[in-house]
């Protein structure tokens, strides 16, 4: 399986590289590895999303940020990383 990033996710990755702590960067890398190994289980509390995001999953990067992704037959599509809960 291959990970593909949306344009928003690519911008989020650049923001993480520029301004996030080393711990956040390490957690992000660990989440990506876990998604590749076990898309629906494992590290960072994978959770199926509901309503307009049904069919997608999220994992906790921080209190306000979630890695939101969709698992397809041949790849994993990361939609966004920062700002899932903007009010926290």
N, C-alpha and C positions, 0 to 999 in steps of 0.2 A: 504494500500500500504506500501511496505517496501523499504527502500533505501539500495542499494547494491553499494559498492565502488570497482572500478577497482584497480589493484595493484598501478598504478600511483596516483590515488586519495588518496589511503591510505598513500602513501609517502608524498603527499602534505599536508594531515591533520597533520601528524607528524611534518612537517616543520612549519605549522601554530601554532601548540601547543608550539613549542620550541622558535620561534623567532618573531612571529607577535605581534602587539600591542593588547591591550585589546579591542579596538574599532574594529579591524579587526576580532578578534575572535567572538565578539558579532554580527557583520554584517554577518559573515559566518553562525552562528547559526540561525539568522533571515532568511537568504536566504533558508536554509534547511527547516525551518518551512513553509515558503511561498510555496516552491516547493511541499511539502506534501499537503498543503491546496488547492492551485491553480497552477497546473503544468505549465499552459500556460499564466498566468496572475499574477498580484500582484507585490510584492516588487522587486526592483533591476533590473528593465527594462528587463524582459524576451524577448529573441529574437530568432526566428527560424534561424538556421544556413543554409548555402548554400554549394553548390559544393560537395566536398568530405565529408562534415559533414551534408549533408541534412538529415532531420529526427531527428536531435539533436537540443537542445536548449542551450542557455547560459544566465547567469545572471552576472551582474557586481559586482565583489568583490572589485576591485580597478581599476585604470587606465590601468594597464597591466594584471590584473588577472581576469579570468572569471570562474565561475562554469559551466562546460559543462556537460550536462546530456541528457539522453534519457528516455522517458516515455514508458514503456511497459504495457501490459494488467494488470499485477499483481504487478509490481514493478517499481522503478525509479533507473536507473543505472547511477551513477556519474562517468564520464570518467576521468576528470581532474579538478583541481582547480587553480593551479598556472601556470603562463607562457603562457597563450593563446596569449598575445601580448608581446613577448619578447623584442621588440624594443622600448617600451614606458617607 
